[in-house]
Amino acid sequence: MRLIAVIVLGFSICNSVAQVYPQTGARGNGMGTSTLCLVDSWSIYNNPGSFGMLDHHEVGVVYENRFLVKELSTQSLTFGYHTAKAGNFGVHFQQFGFNLYRETLAGLSYGMKLFKNFSAGVQLNYHRVALTEFYGSKNALTAGVGLFYRFNESLEFGVRALNISRTRLADPEDERLPTTFGLGAAYHFGENVLWTAEVEKTLVHKFNFKSGIEFKPHKIVALRLGVNSRPFQTSFGLGLKLKKFQFDMSAAWHSTLGLSPSAGLMFSF
């Protein structure tokens, strides 16, 4: 299985259409990772601007099994702390891979509602990439910013920029962590249907278009569908909300590499 993991990872690195992406939460995964306008604990990483709109404390955990290969699994944790006047403070942690190749991502975020319908946020992320004892590891810090605007009860907009400092990961090859810009919108068709759309661009890759829809046939049940253009993936998901707990399951389908299921739990207090 580890040989399969190395082959899949090599395919991912050599083909920009199959990169390893940070965890966006099981709800976001089911909506094509179109998350810039979603307001929950995963906004801590997805968009610190929308994180400023969170009006309660929240903890989230997610496990994702990338392409059904356990060596390519991701474990993630977020915690958002809300204050009425000083804004929101958040931490997130993510670990991907196995002993031959491992990525660690940890960060701090701060978001604040500046006006009734507008919030902004900043984040500082620590990255670590380890490639066995022979190759060693690399560490880096990046910064990001985000904005969120609620035009009215139906329409919302989100903007995010990651690694605005263009931080290097390896100096000799001038290898840099991705600098990513995203612009998204969300439209609420009443209380039961949410549609999201997003465009994402790095400095070296083509545009990535994402979209997702969330339908609530009952107040405790949510059904989700999504699509992502680069790499091209379709996704679906299910959510159950029971008082302060929300349980989410989703799966993304890559035409070459297969299925990537994920499951998450959020607790609000």
C-alpha beads as a LAMMPS data file, in Angstrom:
LAMMPS data file: protein, C-alpha beads

269 atoms
268 bonds

1 atom types
1 bond types

-500.0 500.0 xlo xhi
-500.0 500.0 ylo yhi
-500.0 500.0 zlo zhi

Masses

1 110.0

Atoms # bond

1 1 1 0.000 0.000 0.000
2 1 1 2.869 2.380 0.676
3 1 1 4.156 1.780 -2.855
4 1 1 0.731 2.735 -4.177
5 1 1 0.801 5.851 -2.023
6 1 1 4.198 6.880 -3.411
7 1 1 2.961 6.331 -6.981
8 1 1 -0.192 8.382 -6.367
9 1 1 1.819 11.119 -4.680
10 1 1 4.289 11.215 -7.562
11 1 1 1.423 11.468 -10.015
12 1 1 0.007 14.329 -7.966
13 1 1 3.259 16.268 -7.883
14 1 1 4.101 15.779 -11.551
15 1 1 0.597 16.739 -12.734
16 1 1 -0.683 20.079 -11.535
17 1 1 -4.249 18.849 -11.967
18 1 1 -3.868 16.559 -8.954
19 1 1 -2.198 18.555 -6.248
20 1 1 -2.623 18.007 -2.540
21 1 1 -5.011 20.639 -1.205
22 1 1 -5.517 21.746 2.408
23 1 1 -8.594 20.407 4.173
24 1 1 -11.644 22.679 3.863
25 1 1 -13.986 20.665 6.087
26 1 1 -16.397 17.864 5.211
27 1 1 -19.210 20.327 4.463
28 1 1 -16.997 22.292 2.081
29 1 1 -15.690 19.111 0.452
30 1 1 -19.248 18.147 -0.444
31 1 1 -19.749 21.537 -2.135
32 1 1 -16.741 21.398 -4.443
33 1 1 -14.532 23.193 -1.876
34 1 1 -16.398 26.406 -2.706
35 1 1 -16.063 27.770 0.820
36 1 1 -15.186 31.484 0.795
37 1 1 -18.703 32.482 1.878
38 1 1 -19.372 29.688 4.381
39 1 1 -19.391 30.806 8.025
40 1 1 -18.262 28.077 10.428
41 1 1 -15.121 26.965 12.278
42 1 1 -13.470 25.907 8.982
43 1 1 -13.577 29.556 7.914
44 1 1 -10.558 29.920 10.201
45 1 1 -8.508 28.587 7.286
46 1 1 -10.886 28.899 4.309
47 1 1 -11.507 32.636 4.693
48 1 1 -10.584 34.576 7.845
49 1 1 -12.883 37.327 6.561
50 1 1 -16.025 35.180 6.825
51 1 1 -14.692 33.797 10.128
52 1 1 -15.288 37.286 11.511
53 1 1 -19.047 36.684 11.113
54 1 1 -19.097 33.636 13.410
55 1 1 -21.292 34.485 16.427
56 1 1 -20.463 31.529 18.717
57 1 1 -17.600 29.257 19.782
58 1 1 -17.066 26.201 17.622
59 1 1 -14.794 23.146 17.424
60 1 1 -14.417 21.039 14.278
61 1 1 -12.621 17.794 13.423
62 1 1 -12.353 16.074 10.023
63 1 1 -10.777 12.909 8.666
64 1 1 -10.279 12.465 4.921
65 1 1 -9.048 9.319 3.167
66 1 1 -7.567 10.618 -0.083
67 1 1 -8.197 8.213 -2.987
68 1 1 -8.926 5.416 -0.461
69 1 1 -5.204 5.142 0.358
70 1 1 -4.654 5.348 4.123
71 1 1 -1.124 6.727 3.671
72 1 1 -2.688 9.765 1.962
73 1 1 -5.129 10.510 4.771
74 1 1 -5.625 13.933 6.339
75 1 1 -6.554 14.732 9.942
76 1 1 -7.682 18.255 10.759
77 1 1 -8.794 20.255 13.791
78 1 1 -10.163 23.792 14.158
79 1 1 -11.255 25.877 17.125
80 1 1 -12.940 29.259 16.896
81 1 1 -13.419 31.521 19.919
82 1 1 -16.007 34.309 19.603
83 1 1 -16.014 37.572 21.515
84 1 1 -18.731 40.188 21.272
85 1 1 -16.414 43.205 20.984
86 1 1 -12.856 42.037 20.310
87 1 1 -13.545 39.824 17.275
88 1 1 -12.934 36.104 16.757
89 1 1 -9.760 34.128 17.434
90 1 1 -9.101 30.811 15.748
91 1 1 -6.512 28.038 15.520
92 1 1 -6.285 25.223 12.992
93 1 1 -4.090 22.170 12.572
94 1 1 -3.765 19.674 9.738
95 1 1 -1.558 16.661 9.051
96 1 1 -1.328 14.818 5.743
97 1 1 0.657 11.791 4.567
98 1 1 2.791 9.101 6.218
99 1 1 6.381 8.553 7.374
100 1 1 7.922 8.806 3.867
101 1 1 6.144 12.063 3.051
102 1 1 4.302 14.247 5.526
103 1 1 2.833 17.736 5.385
104 1 1 1.886 19.655 8.531
105 1 1 -0.088 22.883 8.510
106 1 1 -0.885 24.916 11.634
107 1 1 -2.110 28.448 11.931
108 1 1 -3.684 31.312 13.825
109 1 1 -6.502 33.471 12.473
110 1 1 -8.246 36.613 13.586
111 1 1 -11.519 37.875 12.133
112 1 1 -13.674 40.828 13.103
113 1 1 -17.009 42.249 12.029
114 1 1 -16.186 45.849 11.122
115 1 1 -19.721 46.795 10.122
116 1 1 -23.083 45.039 10.259
117 1 1 -22.575 43.370 6.865
118 1 1 -18.797 43.482 6.454
119 1 1 -15.965 41.596 8.150
120 1 1 -12.237 41.126 7.579
121 1 1 -9.558 38.797 8.856
122 1 1 -5.893 37.820 8.771
123 1 1 -4.077 34.521 9.277
124 1 1 -0.559 33.287 9.918
125 1 1 0.277 29.728 8.815
126 1 1 3.179 27.419 9.630
127 1 1 4.075 24.825 6.983
128 1 1 6.311 21.791 7.409
129 1 1 7.176 19.291 4.669
130 1 1 9.160 16.185 5.674
131 1 1 10.679 13.727 3.144
132 1 1 12.268 10.879 5.160
133 1 1 15.450 11.322 7.240
134 1 1 17.653 11.296 4.120
135 1 1 16.025 14.358 2.534
136 1 1 15.125 16.086 5.784
137 1 1 12.390 18.666 6.185
138 1 1 11.550 22.250 5.317
139 1 1 9.644 24.812 7.387
140 1 1 8.037 28.069 6.317
141 1 1 5.630 30.783 7.446
142 1 1 2.966 32.364 5.259
143 1 1 0.331 35.040 5.776
144 1 1 -3.156 35.467 4.370
145 1 1 -6.019 37.973 4.376
146 1 1 -9.746 37.687 3.746
147 1 1 -12.869 39.816 3.335
148 1 1 -16.570 39.042 3.569
149 1 1 -19.530 41.213 2.529
150 1 1 -23.233 40.451 2.995
151 1 1 -24.993 42.517 0.328
152 1 1 -28.450 41.535 1.553
153 1 1 -30.221 38.556 3.106
154 1 1 -29.699 36.535 -0.078
155 1 1 -26.372 37.559 -1.641
156 1 1 -22.874 37.364 -0.095
157 1 1 -19.314 37.813 -1.372
158 1 1 -15.961 36.530 -0.112
159 1 1 -12.347 37.330 -1.059
160 1 1 -9.148 35.639 0.102
161 1 1 -5.411 35.859 -0.634
162 1 1 -2.926 33.257 0.678
163 1 1 0.867 33.466 0.910
164 1 1 0.908 37.123 -0.036
165 1 1 4.620 37.228 0.873
166 1 1 5.457 34.526 -1.756
167 1 1 7.374 32.532 0.850
168 1 1 10.083 30.160 -0.402
169 1 1 10.144 26.531 0.641
170 1 1 13.537 25.707 -0.938
171 1 1 16.060 28.409 -1.855
172 1 1 18.320 26.645 -4.409
173 1 1 15.413 25.805 -6.744
174 1 1 13.432 28.936 -5.841
175 1 1 10.568 26.645 -4.875
176 1 1 7.762 28.683 -3.343
177 1 1 4.546 27.780 -1.610
178 1 1 1.498 28.620 -3.763
179 1 1 0.266 32.198 -3.733
180 1 1 -3.483 31.887 -4.193
181 1 1 -6.243 34.420 -4.822
182 1 1 -9.933 33.567 -4.554
183 1 1 -13.211 35.372 -5.218
184 1 1 -16.516 33.770 -4.291
185 1 1 -20.238 34.446 -4.032
186 1 1 -23.153 32.757 -2.327
187 1 1 -26.881 33.069 -2.960
188 1 1 -29.565 31.914 -0.534
189 1 1 -32.791 30.789 -2.226
190 1 1 -34.855 31.193 0.914
191 1 1 -33.853 29.261 4.024
192 1 1 -33.471 25.819 2.449
193 1 1 -31.214 26.230 -0.602
194 1 1 -27.708 27.713 -0.766
195 1 1 -25.695 28.052 -3.991
196 1 1 -21.989 28.948 -3.951
197 1 1 -19.603 29.769 -6.797
198 1 1 -15.911 30.609 -6.685
199 1 1 -12.929 31.280 -8.909
200 1 1 -9.386 30.600 -7.688
201 1 1 -6.044 31.487 -9.272
202 1 1 -2.428 30.859 -8.344
203 1 1 0.509 32.694 -9.903
204 1 1 1.573 29.620 -11.910
205 1 1 -1.634 27.636 -12.594
206 1 1 -4.768 28.252 -14.603
207 1 1 -8.066 29.353 -13.122
208 1 1 -9.926 26.881 -10.937
209 1 1 -13.719 27.205 -10.974
210 1 1 -15.747 25.746 -8.111
211 1 1 -19.417 25.567 -7.333
212 1 1 -21.657 23.861 -4.827
213 1 1 -25.266 23.616 -3.739
214 1 1 -26.744 22.773 -0.341
215 1 1 -30.389 21.737 -0.036
216 1 1 -32.160 21.260 3.302
217 1 1 -35.271 19.063 2.925
218 1 1 -35.594 19.183 6.731
219 1 1 -34.199 21.514 9.361
220 1 1 -31.754 18.840 10.584
221 1 1 -30.782 17.364 7.173
222 1 1 -28.631 18.887 4.410
223 1 1 -27.828 17.381 0.994
224 1 1 -24.884 18.724 -1.000
225 1 1 -23.420 18.566 -4.512
226 1 1 -20.298 20.221 -5.914
227 1 1 -17.898 20.453 -8.827
228 1 1 -14.280 21.581 -9.127
229 1 1 -12.556 22.276 -12.466
230 1 1 -8.863 21.956 -11.576
231 1 1 -8.498 19.113 -10.974
232 1 1 -11.908 18.191 -12.374
233 1 1 -13.823 16.555 -9.556
234 1 1 -17.435 16.068 -8.627
235 1 1 -18.550 15.730 -5.024
236 1 1 -21.569 15.029 -2.881
237 1 1 -22.300 15.139 0.828
238 1 1 -24.766 14.773 3.666
239 1 1 -25.134 16.779 6.872
240 1 1 -27.066 16.139 10.081
241 1 1 -27.550 18.858 12.700
242 1 1 -28.660 17.792 16.179
243 1 1 -28.833 20.706 18.611
244 1 1 -25.211 21.818 19.102
245 1 1 -23.684 19.010 17.042
246 1 1 -23.311 18.858 13.271
247 1 1 -22.116 15.677 11.546
248 1 1 -21.017 15.858 7.907
249 1 1 -20.001 13.220 5.375
250 1 1 -18.821 13.824 1.827
251 1 1 -16.909 12.258 -1.036
252 1 1 -15.079 13.725 -4.033
253 1 1 -14.624 11.753 -7.255
254 1 1 -11.485 12.204 -9.397
255 1 1 -11.810 10.552 -12.824
256 1 1 -8.236 9.172 -12.709
257 1 1 -7.461 8.656 -9.019
258 1 1 -10.896 7.728 -7.700
259 1 1 -12.851 8.445 -4.532
260 1 1 -11.834 10.606 -1.546
261 1 1 -14.338 10.246 1.324
262 1 1 -14.299 12.496 4.389
263 1 1 -16.254 12.799 7.632
264 1 1 -16.372 15.597 10.175
265 1 1 -17.993 16.713 13.399
266 1 1 -18.597 20.263 14.632
267 1 1 -19.703 21.306 18.113
268 1 1 -21.061 24.805 18.787
269 1 1 -21.233 26.373 22.236

Bonds

1 1 1 2
2 1 2 3
3 1 3 4
4 1 4 5
5 1 5 6
6 1 6 7
7 1 7 8
8 1 8 9
9 1 9 10
10 1 10 11
11 1 11 12
12 1 12 13
13 1 13 14
14 1 14 15
15 1 15 16
16 1 16 17
17 1 17 18
18 1 18 19
19 1 19 20
20 1 20 21
21 1 21 22
22 1 22 23
23 1 23 24
24 1 24 25
25 1 25 26
26 1 26 27
27 1 27 28
28 1 28 29
29 1 29 30
30 1 30 31
31 1 31 32
32 1 32 33
33 1 33 34
34 1 34 35
35 1 35 36
36 1 36 37
37 1 37 38
38 1 38 39
39 1 39 40
40 1 40 41
41 1 41 42
42 1 42 43
43 1 43 44
44 1 44 45
45 1 45 46
46 1 46 47
47 1 47 48
48 1 48 49
49 1 49 50
50 1 50 51
51 1 51 52
52 1 52 53
53 1 53 54
54 1 54 55
55 1 55 56
56 1 56 57
57 1 57 58
58 1 58 59
59 1 59 60
60 1 60 61
61 1 61 62
62 1 62 63
63 1 63 64
64 1 64 65
65 1 65 66
66 1 66 67
67 1 67 68
68 1 68 69
69 1 69 70
70 1 70 71
71 1 71 72
72 1 72 73
73 1 73 74
74 1 74 75
75 1 75 76
76 1 76 77
77 1 77 78
78 1 78 79
79 1 79 80
80 1 80 81
81 1 81 82
82 1 82 83
83 1 83 84
84 1 84 85
85 1 85 86
86 1 86 87
87 1 87 88
88 1 88 89
89 1 89 90
90 1 90 91
91 1 91 92
92 1 92 93
93 1 93 94
94 1 94 95
95 1 95 96
96 1 96 97
97 1 97 98
98 1 98 99
99 1 99 100
100 1 100 101
101 1 101 102
102 1 102 103
103 1 103 104
104 1 104 105
105 1 105 106
106 1 106 107
107 1 107 108
108 1 108 109
109 1 109 110
110 1 110 111
111 1 111 112
112 1 112 113
113 1 113 114
114 1 114 115
115 1 115 116
116 1 116 117
117 1 117 118
118 1 118 119
119 1 119 120
120 1 120 121
121 1 121 122
122 1 122 123
123 1 123 124
124 1 124 125
125 1 125 126
126 1 126 127
127 1 127 128
128 1 128 129
129 1 129 130
130 1 130 131
131 1 131 132
132 1 132 133
133 1 133 134
134 1 134 135
135 1 135 136
136 1 136 137
137 1 137 138
138 1 138 139
139 1 139 140
140 1 140 141
141 1 141 142
142 1 142 143
143 1 143 144
144 1 144 145
145 1 145 146
146 1 146 147
147 1 147 148
148 1 148 149
149 1 149 150
150 1 150 151
151 1 151 152
152 1 152 153
153 1 153 154
154 1 154 155
155 1 155 156
156 1 156 157
157 1 157 158
158 1 158 159
159 1 159 160
160 1 160 161
161 1 161 162
162 1 162 163
163 1 163 164
164 1 164 165
165 1 165 166
166 1 166 167
167 1 167 168
168 1 168 169
169 1 169 170
170 1 170 171
171 1 171 172
172 1 172 173
173 1 173 174
174 1 174 175
175 1 175 176
176 1 176 177
177 1 177 178
178 1 178 179
179 1 179 180
180 1 180 181
181 1 181 182
182 1 182 183
183 1 183 184
184 1 184 185
185 1 185 186
186 1 186 187
187 1 187 188
188 1 188 189
189 1 189 190
190 1 190 191
191 1 191 192
192 1 192 193
193 1 193 194
194 1 194 195
195 1 195 196
196 1 196 197
197 1 197 198
198 1 198 199
199 1 199 200
200 1 200 201
201 1 201 202
202 1 202 203
203 1 203 204
204 1 204 205
205 1 205 206
206 1 206 207
207 1 207 208
208 1 208 209
209 1 209 210
210 1 210 211
211 1 211 212
212 1 212 213
213 1 213 214
214 1 214 215
215 1 215 216
216 1 216 217
217 1 217 218
218 1 218 219
219 1 219 220
220 1 220 221
221 1 221 222
222 1 222 223
223 1 223 224
224 1 224 225
225 1 225 226
226 1 226 227
227 1 227 228
228 1 228 229
229 1 229 230
230 1 230 231
231 1 231 232
232 1 232 233
233 1 233 234
234 1 234 235
235 1 235 236
236 1 236 237
237 1 237 238
238 1 238 239
239 1 239 240
240 1 240 241
241 1 241 242
242 1 242 243
243 1 243 244
244 1 244 245
245 1 245 246
246 1 246 247
247 1 247 248
248 1 248 249
249 1 249 250
250 1 250 251
251 1 251 252
252 1 252 253
253 1 253 254
254 1 254 255
255 1 255 256
256 1 256 257
257 1 257 258
258 1 258 259
259 1 259 260
260 1 260 261
261 1 261 262
262 1 262 263
263 1 263 264
264 1 264 265
265 1 265 266
266 1 266 267
267 1 267 268
268 1 268 269
